Amino acid sequence: MKKSLSVAAVLAVAAALVLGTAPAANAAIDPPVLPPAQTLYNIDCDDAAPQLWSFTTDGASTPIGAAGTGDDCAGGAQTSPVDGKTYLIYYDGETRLSTVDLTTGVISSIAQVNGATNGAWQLIITNSGAAFITNSTSLYTIDLTTATTTLVGSMAPFSPGAMAYDSLTDTIYGFNFGNTLAIYTIDRATGAATDTGHGGNWPVAACLGGGTGPGSPDGAVFDSNGIAWIQSDSCVSNIMAWDPVNNIAWMVGELYDATGTVYPTSPNNYYSETFFIAPVPQVKPALANTGVNYAPMAIAGGSAAVIVLAGIALLVVRRRRAGA
């Protein structure tokens, strides 16, 4: 039988477990805060799958919509910076590109993902609207309207535990599954993975059900401040934060049903492999290039306006003199 601890006590310990390139120096650094305009979401992969949840960085979760039967699961998910929709890889016996309604929790299928990408897991959508999925060590593009995929290239020897897109730097990151901190950037044109050189180990979690578990990335998403929020298979589903600039990682919480309605038995925790954030900064589509240089036209237009105004002023002066 697992030993149950109070959620508050465990989270207090978990928030103190910090690790980066210099563990002793980083231990006193407070964990990052999610931008107030953004919300973290996940999709249940446990007994209530595919239940949609919103959650805070300590793991306190609120269900959205009706709970599922536990038969289905969801992989990578991301909110598009172009159309604002949340896309995901959904498994209901087949691998499907789908969307989820963040107000009702309803998942809607777009199309089945076929061929070599039928086991696709991660999903990335960039600022330009280009979308990518992974299958083992291979990177593919995916059409978000048809689910058609095209091989880009191999990411070997990197085999992703998690992938995420930082919109601030327009960078795709890959995280190895395991406690060793191995992080890569992914070339979207070739699939080539480049080691960032960040070293160390992910922090250790204090489990809500008792005991501890090492951090191990299995899903990730970047917020608008450039901080990665990472789903970790430490205890059940834990939450880590990672600062890519300073290479500091925090273990900040574990997913649990804060309402006690879906998972009423203490410690109320549940499993998910899918973290995503909404809303995300929207990117306006680029204007079509017509080949016309508008700068001279603007200057000419401005000059014409000055000439017209000067003409009006002269006319007014003449009328005043004539009436004097």
C-alpha positions as CSV (number, residue, x, y, z in Angstrom):
1,M,0.0,0.0,0.0
2,K,1.3,3.4,-0.9
3,K,1.9,5.9,1.9
4,S,-0.2,9.0,1.4
5,L,1.1,12.4,2.3
6,S,-0.7,15.7,2.4
7,V,-0.6,17.5,-0.9
8,A,0.6,20.7,0.6
9,A,3.4,19.0,2.4
10,V,4.6,17.1,-0.6
11,L,4.5,20.1,-2.9
12,A,6.5,22.2,-0.4
13,V,9.2,19.6,-0.6
14,A,8.9,19.2,-4.4
15,A,9.3,22.9,-5.0
16,A,12.6,22.9,-3.1
17,L,14.1,20.2,-5.3
18,V,16.0,22.2,-7.9
19,L,18.8,21.1,-10.1
20,G,20.8,22.6,-12.9
21,T,24.5,23.1,-13.9
22,A,25.3,24.3,-10.3
23,P,22.9,22.6,-7.9
24,A,24.1,24.3,-4.8
25,A,23.9,27.7,-6.3
26,N,20.5,27.1,-7.9
27,A,18.7,25.6,-4.8
28,A,17.7,29.1,-3.6
29,I,16.3,30.3,-6.9
30,D,12.5,30.4,-6.9
31,P,10.7,28.4,-9.6
32,P,9.4,30.4,-12.6
33,V,5.8,31.6,-12.7
34,L,3.5,30.9,-15.6
35,P,2.5,34.1,-17.5
36,P,-0.9,35.2,-16.1
37,A,-2.6,35.2,-19.5
38,Q,-1.8,31.6,-20.2
39,T,-3.2,28.3,-18.8
40,L,-1.6,24.9,-18.7
41,Y,-3.8,21.9,-19.9
42,N,-3.3,18.2,-20.2
43,I,-5.3,15.2,-21.5
44,D,-5.8,12.3,-19.2
45,C,-4.2,9.0,-20.2
46,D,-5.5,7.2,-17.1
47,D,-8.8,5.7,-16.0
48,A,-10.7,8.8,-17.1
49,A,-9.0,9.2,-20.4
50,P,-9.5,11.3,-22.5
51,Q,-10.5,13.8,-19.8
52,L,-9.3,17.3,-20.4
53,W,-7.8,19.1,-17.4
54,S,-6.5,22.6,-16.7
55,F,-3.9,22.7,-14.0
56,T,-1.6,25.0,-12.1
57,T,2.2,24.5,-11.9
58,D,1.9,22.7,-8.6
59,G,-0.3,20.1,-10.3
60,A,-3.7,21.1,-8.9
61,S,-6.1,20.1,-11.7
62,T,-9.7,21.0,-12.6
63,P,-11.6,18.8,-15.0
64,I,-13.2,20.3,-18.2
65,G,-16.1,18.4,-19.7
66,A,-17.1,14.8,-19.0
67,A,-14.7,12.1,-18.0
68,G,-13.9,9.3,-20.4
69,T,-13.8,5.6,-20.0
70,G,-10.0,5.2,-19.9
71,D,-10.0,3.4,-23.3
72,D,-8.2,6.2,-25.3
73,C,-5.1,8.3,-24.8
74,A,-3.5,11.4,-26.4
75,G,0.1,12.1,-27.4
76,G,1.6,15.4,-28.4
77,A,-0.6,18.5,-28.4
78,Q,0.0,22.1,-29.2
79,T,-2.1,25.3,-29.7
80,S,-1.4,26.8,-33.1
81,P,0.0,30.4,-33.1
82,V,-1.8,30.9,-36.5
83,D,-5.4,29.8,-36.1
84,G,-5.5,29.4,-32.3
85,K,-6.8,25.8,-32.4
86,T,-5.4,23.1,-30.2
87,Y,-4.2,20.1,-32.2
88,L,-3.2,16.7,-30.8
89,I,-2.3,13.1,-31.7
90,Y,-5.2,10.9,-30.5
91,Y,-5.3,7.2,-30.1
92,D,-8.7,5.4,-30.2
93,G,-7.4,2.1,-31.8
94,E,-6.0,4.2,-34.6
95,T,-3.6,7.2,-34.6
96,R,-5.6,10.4,-35.5
97,L,-4.8,14.0,-35.9
98,S,-7.5,15.7,-33.9
99,T,-8.5,19.0,-32.2
100,V,-9.8,19.5,-28.7
101,D,-12.3,22.2,-27.6
102,L,-10.9,23.9,-24.5
103,T,-14.4,24.8,-23.2
104,T,-16.1,21.5,-23.5
105,G,-13.2,19.0,-23.6
106,V,-14.7,17.4,-26.8
107,I,-12.1,15.9,-29.1
108,S,-12.8,16.0,-32.9
109,S,-10.9,13.9,-35.4
110,I,-9.5,15.5,-38.5
111,A,-8.0,12.5,-40.2
112,Q,-6.2,9.2,-39.6
113,V,-2.4,9.3,-39.6
114,N,-1.3,6.5,-41.9
115,G,1.8,4.7,-43.1
116,A,5.1,4.9,-41.4
117,T,3.8,7.7,-39.1
118,N,0.9,5.6,-37.6
119,G,2.8,5.5,-34.3
120,A,3.4,9.2,-34.3
121,W,3.8,10.7,-30.8
122,Q,5.1,14.3,-30.6
123,L,3.5,17.3,-32.4
124,I,5.1,20.7,-33.0
125,I,3.5,23.8,-34.7
126,T,5.9,26.7,-35.4
127,N,5.2,30.4,-35.7
128,S,4.8,30.0,-39.5
129,G,2.1,27.4,-39.0
130,A,4.4,24.5,-40.2
131,A,3.6,21.4,-38.3
132,F,5.8,18.4,-37.5
133,I,5.4,14.9,-35.9
134,T,7.9,12.3,-34.8
135,N,7.9,8.5,-35.1
136,S,10.9,6.9,-33.3
137,T,13.9,8.8,-34.5
138,S,12.3,10.3,-37.7
139,L,10.9,13.8,-38.1
140,Y,8.0,14.4,-40.5
141,T,5.9,17.3,-41.6
142,I,2.2,16.9,-41.2
143,D,-0.6,18.8,-43.0
144,L,-3.1,20.0,-40.3
145,T,-6.1,19.8,-42.6
146,T,-5.5,16.3,-44.1
147,A,-2.9,14.6,-41.7
148,T,-0.7,13.8,-44.7
149,T,2.9,13.4,-43.6
150,T,6.2,13.8,-45.4
151,L,9.5,12.5,-44.1
152,V,12.0,15.3,-43.3
153,G,14.9,13.2,-42.0
154,S,16.5,11.3,-39.1
155,M,17.1,12.7,-35.7
156,A,19.3,9.7,-34.7
157,P,21.0,9.2,-32.3
158,F,18.4,11.3,-30.5
159,S,15.2,9.4,-29.8
160,P,12.7,11.9,-28.3
161,G,11.2,11.4,-24.9
162,A,9.6,14.9,-25.4
163,M,9.7,17.7,-27.9
164,A,8.6,21.3,-27.6
165,Y,8.7,24.5,-29.6
166,D,10.0,27.8,-28.2
167,S,8.2,30.6,-30.1
168,L,10.4,33.3,-28.6
169,T,13.5,31.9,-30.3
170,D,11.8,29.9,-33.1
171,T,13.6,26.8,-31.9
172,I,12.4,23.1,-31.7
173,Y,13.9,21.3,-28.7
174,G,14.1,17.6,-28.1
175,F,14.5,16.0,-24.6
176,N,15.9,12.5,-24.1
177,F,13.8,10.2,-21.9
178,G,15.7,9.4,-18.8
179,N,17.2,11.2,-15.8
180,T,20.3,12.4,-17.6
181,L,19.8,15.9,-18.9
182,A,20.3,15.5,-22.6
183,I,18.7,18.3,-24.7
184,Y,18.9,18.9,-28.5
185,T,17.8,21.4,-31.0
186,I,16.2,20.0,-34.1
187,D,16.8,21.2,-37.7
188,R,13.3,21.4,-39.3
189,A,14.8,21.2,-42.8
190,T,16.9,18.0,-42.3
191,G,15.8,16.5,-39.0
192,A,19.4,16.7,-37.7
193,A,19.6,16.9,-33.9
194,T,22.3,19.1,-32.3
195,D,23.3,18.5,-28.7
196,T,23.0,21.8,-26.7
197,G,25.7,20.7,-24.3
198,H,23.5,21.2,-21.3
199,G,24.5,18.6,-18.7
200,G,23.5,17.4,-15.3
201,N,20.5,15.5,-14.2
202,W,16.8,16.3,-13.9
203,P,15.6,16.9,-10.3
204,V,14.0,14.3,-8.1
205,A,10.3,14.4,-7.2
206,A,8.7,13.8,-3.8
207,C,5.7,11.7,-4.7
208,L,2.2,12.4,-3.5
209,G,1.8,8.7,-2.8
210,G,5.1,8.5,-0.9
211,G,8.7,8.0,-1.9
212,T,10.6,9.8,-4.5
213,G,11.2,9.5,-8.3
214,P,13.8,10.8,-10.7
215,G,12.8,13.3,-13.3
216,S,12.4,11.9,-16.9
217,P,10.8,14.0,-19.7
218,D,7.8,12.6,-21.6
219,G,6.0,15.7,-22.8
220,A,6.8,19.4,-22.9
221,V,5.5,22.9,-23.8
222,F,7.1,26.3,-23.7
223,D,5.3,29.4,-22.3
224,S,5.4,32.9,-23.8
225,N,8.4,33.7,-21.5
226,G,10.5,30.9,-23.0
227,I,10.2,28.5,-20.0
228,A,9.6,24.9,-20.7
229,W,7.0,23.0,-18.6
230,I,7.8,19.3,-18.8
231,Q,5.7,16.2,-18.0
232,S,7.9,13.8,-16.1
233,D,7.3,10.1,-15.5
234,S,8.8,10.4,-12.0
235,C,6.0,9.2,-9.7
236,V,2.9,9.2,-11.8
237,S,2.9,12.5,-13.7
238,N,5.1,15.2,-12.3
239,I,5.7,18.7,-13.5
240,M,9.2,20.2,-14.1
241,A,10.2,23.6,-15.3
242,W,13.3,24.3,-17.3
243,D,15.0,27.6,-18.1
244,P,17.0,27.2,-21.3
245,V,19.0,30.4,-20.9
246,N,20.5,29.4,-17.5
247,N,20.0,25.6,-17.7
248,I,18.1,25.5,-14.4
249,A,15.5,22.8,-13.8
250,W,12.9,22.6,-11.0
251,M,10.5,19.9,-9.9
252,V,7.4,21.9,-9.1
253,G,4.5,19.5,-8.6
254,E,2.5,16.4,-9.5
255,L,-0.8,16.1,-11.3
256,Y,-3.7,15.5,-9.0
257,D,-7.5,16.1,-9.1
258,A,-8.0,19.2,-6.9
259,T,-11.8,18.7,-7.0
260,G,-11.7,15.0,-5.9
261,T,-14.6,14.4,-8.3
262,V,-12.9,12.3,-11.0
263,Y,-10.2,10.7,-8.8
264,P,-11.7,10.8,-5.3
265,T,-9.2,8.4,-3.7
266,S,-6.2,10.0,-2.0
267,P,-3.7,11.2,-3.2
268,N,-6.0,11.9,-6.2
269,N,-3.2,11.8,-8.7
270,Y,-3.5,10.7,-12.3
271,Y,-1.4,10.1,-15.4
272,S,-1.0,12.2,-18.6
273,E,1.5,12.4,-21.4
274,T,0.3,15.6,-22.9
275,F,1.0,19.1,-21.7
276,F,0.0,22.2,-23.7
277,I,-0.7,25.9,-23.2
278,A,-3.4,28.3,-24.4
279,P,-3.7,30.9,-25.5
280,V,-0.4,31.4,-27.4
281,P,0.8,34.6,-29.1
282,Q,-1.0,34.8,-32.4
283,V,1.1,35.2,-35.5
284,K,-0.6,37.1,-38.4
285,P,-0.1,35.6,-41.8
286,A,2.4,37.5,-44.0
287,L,1.0,39.8,-46.6
288,A,1.4,38.6,-50.2
289,N,4.4,39.9,-52.0
290,T,3.0,41.7,-55.1
291,G,6.4,42.9,-56.3
292,V,5.4,46.5,-55.8
293,N,7.6,48.7,-53.6
294,Y,5.2,50.8,-51.6
295,A,7.8,53.1,-50.1
296,P,8.1,55.5,-53.1
297,M,4.3,55.5,-53.3
298,A,4.0,56.5,-49.6
299,I,6.6,59.3,-50.1
300,A,4.8,60.4,-53.3
301,G,1.4,60.3,-51.4
302,G,2.8,62.3,-48.6
303,S,4.3,64.9,-51.0
304,A,1.0,65.2,-52.8
305,A,-0.8,65.7,-49.5
306,V,1.6,68.5,-48.6
307,I,1.1,70.1,-52.0
308,V,-2.7,70.0,-51.6
309,L,-2.6,71.4,-48.1
310,A,-0.3,74.2,-49.3
311,G,-2.7,75.0,-52.1
312,I,-5.7,75.2,-49.7
313,A,-3.7,77.5,-47.4
314,L,-2.8,79.8,-50.4
315,L,-6.4,79.8,-51.5
316,V,-7.6,80.8,-48.0
317,V,-5.0,83.6,-47.8
318,R,-6.1,85.0,-51.2
319,R,-9.8,85.0,-50.2
320,R,-9.0,86.8,-47.0
321,R,-7.0,89.5,-49.0
322,A,-9.8,89.8,-51.5
323,G,-12.3,90.4,-48.7
324,A,-10.1,92.8,-46.8
